[in-house]
Amino acid sequence: MEAKCPLEVAPLGSGPNGSDPGPPRAVRLGRMRIAVVGSGAIGGTVAAALAENPGLAVQLCTRTGFAQLTCERPQGHAVLQQAACTDPQLAVPADAVLLCTKAHQSDAAQPWLRALAKPPSHGGRPTTQLAILQNGIEHRERVQAVASLFDSVLPVVVQLPAEQLAPGHVRQRGQGQLLVSNDAAGRRFAALFATTSLACTTVDDFALTAWRKLLWNAPIGAICALANRDTSVLRVPHVRTLARELMLELCGVAVSYTHLT
């Protein structure tokens, strides 16, 4: 599929009298450009939410092309009439970039990040914000090589039950939220979601929030993968005991790593 970048996205039914809005239209002046790198379960669901904000123009950046993004949600489906961009050289620099790939894919995403960061004016500071929507705790370290290109690098904890059904097709199974630090960068990012169906909340102790997420993900994800089962496997007594032991071990790591108490 030919790579295309980036045009206005509009949910199905947003045209006149609730009709299909038709082909993508040129981005209106004054709209913030938001680039979502990685349009899998998390990236696709977050992009669909951001498209609800009429002040944003969302650019989808991914390895596998698709003609439109469909997001199945409990409150109804959303269809973004926009082709994915598959070539960083065709990407348009953005005001904010959301890195939604898997953590181990961060290095491979660097060409996208370099292309999407707005060049600073002569003698000025970078203006593009980079948000890292990934699991784990070392968000900033993963993008250290390109961090200087951005005004800020913001780690984001994602609590969002979603799955990818196919390229350009995701399903959100329930309500979710994003969690960010309660500082200027965090509040600026949270404001992007203020009028959308996806909550973005600021927290005073982000390190503790990130470790709490990891405390669940690391043991439970590993057990479910090894058993090839969903979380119902935790009903088995010896499996539940194993999960608890792994969590306690991870708590010790967290205390020594961050001096959490």
C-alpha positions as CSV (number, residue, x, y, z in Angstrom):
1,M,0.0,0.0,0.0
2,E,1.3,3.5,-0.8
3,A,2.3,5.4,2.3
4,K,0.2,8.5,3.0
5,C,0.7,11.2,5.6
6,P,-1.2,12.8,7.3
7,L,-4.7,14.1,6.8
8,E,-7.6,15.0,8.9
9,V,-9.3,12.1,10.7
10,A,-13.0,12.0,11.3
11,P,-15.2,9.4,13.0
12,L,-17.9,7.7,11.0
13,G,-21.1,9.6,11.1
14,S,-19.5,13.0,11.6
15,G,-20.5,14.2,8.1
16,P,-23.6,16.2,7.3
17,N,-26.7,14.7,8.9
18,G,-24.6,11.9,10.4
19,S,-23.3,10.7,7.0
20,D,-19.9,9.2,6.3
21,P,-17.5,12.1,6.2
22,G,-16.0,10.8,2.9
23,P,-12.3,10.9,2.0
24,P,-9.9,12.6,4.4
25,R,-9.7,16.4,4.1
26,A,-6.7,18.7,4.5
27,V,-5.9,19.6,8.1
28,R,-7.5,22.9,9.1
29,L,-5.2,25.7,10.2
30,G,-4.8,26.1,13.9
31,R,-5.2,22.4,14.8
32,M,-2.5,20.7,16.8
33,R,-0.8,17.9,15.0
34,I,-0.5,14.7,17.0
35,A,1.5,11.7,15.7
36,V,0.9,8.2,17.1
37,V,3.8,5.9,16.4
38,G,2.5,2.3,16.5
39,S,-1.1,1.7,15.8
40,G,-1.6,-1.6,17.6
41,A,-3.9,-2.3,20.5
42,I,-2.8,0.8,22.5
43,G,-1.8,3.1,19.7
44,G,-5.0,2.5,17.7
45,T,-7.3,2.9,20.7
46,V,-5.6,6.1,21.9
47,A,-5.6,7.5,18.3
48,A,-9.3,6.9,18.1
49,A,-9.9,8.7,21.4
50,L,-7.7,11.7,20.3
51,A,-9.7,12.0,17.0
52,E,-12.7,12.9,19.1
53,N,-11.0,16.2,19.9
54,P,-11.9,18.6,17.1
55,G,-8.8,20.6,17.9
56,L,-6.4,17.8,17.0
57,A,-5.2,16.4,13.7
58,V,-4.0,12.8,14.3
59,Q,-1.3,11.2,12.2
60,L,-1.0,7.4,12.3
61,C,2.6,6.1,11.9
62,T,3.1,2.3,11.6
63,R,5.1,-0.4,9.8
64,T,2.0,-2.1,8.2
65,G,-0.2,0.1,6.0
66,F,-4.0,0.2,6.2
67,A,-6.7,2.4,4.6
68,Q,-8.5,3.3,7.7
69,L,-8.5,2.7,11.5
70,T,-11.5,0.9,13.1
71,C,-11.8,0.9,16.8
72,E,-14.6,-1.3,18.4
73,R,-15.6,0.2,21.7
74,P,-18.3,-0.5,24.3
75,Q,-19.9,2.9,23.5
76,G,-19.9,2.2,19.8
77,H,-17.4,1.8,16.9
78,A,-15.2,4.6,15.6
79,V,-13.8,4.7,12.1
80,L,-11.0,7.0,11.3
81,Q,-11.0,7.7,7.5
82,Q,-7.2,7.9,7.2
83,A,-4.5,5.8,5.7
84,A,-1.5,5.0,7.9
85,C,1.8,6.5,7.1
86,T,4.4,3.8,6.6
87,D,7.5,5.8,5.7
88,P,9.2,8.2,8.2
89,Q,10.5,10.3,5.3
90,L,6.9,11.2,4.5
91,A,5.9,12.0,8.1
92,V,5.0,15.6,9.0
93,P,6.6,17.0,12.1
94,A,4.1,17.2,15.0
95,D,3.3,19.2,18.1
96,A,3.1,16.0,20.2
97,V,4.4,12.5,19.5
98,L,3.0,9.4,21.3
99,L,5.3,6.4,21.2
100,C,2.9,3.4,21.5
101,T,5.2,0.6,20.3
102,K,6.3,-2.3,22.5
103,A,9.2,-1.3,24.8
104,H,11.6,-3.6,22.9
105,Q,10.7,-1.8,19.6
106,S,11.8,1.6,20.9
107,D,15.2,1.6,19.0
108,A,13.4,0.6,15.7
109,A,11.0,3.6,16.2
110,Q,13.8,6.2,16.3
111,P,13.6,7.1,12.6
112,W,10.0,8.0,13.3
113,L,10.9,10.1,16.3
114,R,13.6,12.0,14.5
115,A,11.3,12.7,11.6
116,L,8.4,13.8,13.8
117,A,10.2,16.3,16.1
118,K,9.8,19.8,14.9
119,P,13.1,21.6,14.2
120,P,13.6,24.4,16.7
121,S,13.7,27.9,15.4
122,H,17.2,29.5,15.1
123,G,18.7,29.5,18.6
124,G,15.4,28.3,20.1
125,R,14.3,25.2,22.1
126,P,12.6,22.2,20.7
127,T,8.8,22.5,20.9
128,T,7.5,18.9,20.3
129,Q,6.4,16.9,23.3
130,L,7.2,13.2,23.3
131,A,5.0,10.8,25.4
132,I,6.1,7.2,26.0
133,L,3.0,4.9,26.3
134,Q,4.8,1.7,27.2
135,N,5.1,-0.8,30.1
136,G,8.0,-0.8,32.4
137,I,9.8,1.9,34.4
138,E,12.7,3.1,32.2
139,H,10.7,5.1,29.6
140,R,13.2,8.0,29.2
141,E,16.2,5.7,29.0
142,R,14.7,4.0,25.9
143,V,14.7,7.2,23.9
144,Q,17.8,8.8,25.3
145,A,19.4,9.0,21.9
146,V,16.7,11.3,20.6
147,A,15.5,13.0,23.7
148,S,17.4,16.3,22.9
149,L,15.1,16.7,19.9
150,F,12.0,17.2,22.1
151,D,10.9,19.8,24.6
152,S,9.9,17.2,27.1
153,V,9.8,13.4,27.4
154,L,6.8,12.2,29.4
155,P,6.4,8.6,30.6
156,V,2.8,7.4,30.6
157,V,1.2,4.5,32.5
158,V,-1.4,2.8,30.4
159,Q,-4.4,1.0,31.9
160,L,-6.4,0.1,28.9
161,P,-8.0,-3.3,28.1
162,A,-7.5,-3.4,24.3
163,E,-6.5,-5.9,21.6
164,Q,-5.5,-5.7,18.0
165,L,-7.7,-7.8,15.7
166,A,-5.8,-6.9,12.4
167,P,-3.8,-4.0,11.1
168,G,-6.0,-1.0,11.3
169,H,-8.6,-2.8,13.5
170,V,-8.5,-2.7,17.3
171,R,-11.0,-3.5,20.1
172,Q,-11.3,-1.7,23.4
173,R,-13.0,-4.1,25.8
174,G,-13.7,-1.7,28.7
175,Q,-13.0,1.7,30.2
176,G,-9.4,2.7,30.6
177,Q,-7.2,5.5,31.6
178,L,-3.8,7.0,31.2
179,L,-1.7,8.2,34.1
180,V,1.0,10.9,34.0
181,S,3.0,13.0,36.4
182,N,1.4,16.0,37.9
183,D,3.8,18.6,36.4
184,A,3.7,21.0,33.5
185,A,4.4,18.3,30.9
186,G,1.9,15.9,32.4
187,R,-0.9,18.5,32.6
188,R,-0.2,19.6,29.0
189,F,-0.5,16.0,27.8
190,A,-3.7,15.3,29.9
191,A,-5.3,18.4,28.3
192,L,-5.3,16.6,24.9
193,F,-7.8,14.1,26.3
194,A,-10.0,16.5,28.2
195,T,-12.9,16.3,25.7
196,T,-12.5,12.6,24.8
197,S,-13.8,9.3,26.1
198,L,-10.4,8.3,27.4
199,A,-9.4,9.7,30.8
200,C,-5.9,11.0,31.4
201,T,-5.2,11.6,35.1
202,T,-2.2,13.3,36.7
203,V,-0.7,11.6,39.8
204,D,1.7,13.1,42.4
205,D,3.9,10.0,42.7
206,F,4.4,8.7,39.2
207,A,7.3,6.4,40.2
208,L,5.0,4.5,42.6
209,T,2.3,4.3,40.0
210,A,4.6,2.8,37.4
211,W,6.0,0.2,39.8
212,R,2.4,-0.8,40.8
213,K,1.7,-1.4,37.1
214,L,4.9,-3.4,36.7
215,L,4.1,-5.4,39.9
216,W,1.1,-6.8,38.1
217,N,2.4,-7.0,34.6
218,A,5.7,-8.8,35.1
219,P,4.5,-11.8,37.1
220,I,1.0,-12.2,35.7
221,G,2.0,-11.6,32.1
222,A,4.8,-14.2,32.4
223,I,2.5,-16.8,34.0
224,C,-0.3,-16.4,31.5
225,A,2.2,-16.6,28.6
226,L,3.8,-19.8,29.9
227,A,0.5,-21.4,30.7
228,N,-1.1,-20.1,27.5
229,R,-4.1,-19.0,29.6
230,D,-5.8,-15.8,30.6
231,T,-5.8,-14.5,34.1
232,S,-8.4,-17.2,35.1
233,V,-5.3,-19.4,35.6
234,L,-4.7,-17.5,38.9
235,R,-7.7,-19.4,40.4
236,V,-5.4,-22.5,40.6
237,P,-4.0,-22.4,44.2
238,H,-0.3,-23.2,43.4
239,V,-0.3,-20.7,40.5
240,R,-1.7,-18.0,42.7
241,T,1.0,-18.8,45.3
242,L,3.7,-18.5,42.6
243,A,2.3,-15.1,41.4
244,R,2.4,-13.8,45.0
245,E,6.0,-14.9,45.5
246,L,7.0,-13.2,42.2
247,M,5.3,-10.0,43.3
248,L,7.0,-10.0,46.7
249,E,10.4,-10.5,44.9
250,L,9.6,-7.6,42.6
251,C,8.6,-5.4,45.6
252,G,12.2,-6.0,46.9
253,V,13.6,-4.9,43.6
254,A,11.4,-1.8,43.6
255,V,12.6,-0.8,47.1
256,S,16.3,-1.1,46.3
257,Y,15.8,0.5,42.9
258,T,13.8,3.6,43.9
259,H,13.9,3.6,47.7
260,L,10.1,3.2,47.7
261,T,8.6,2.3,51.1
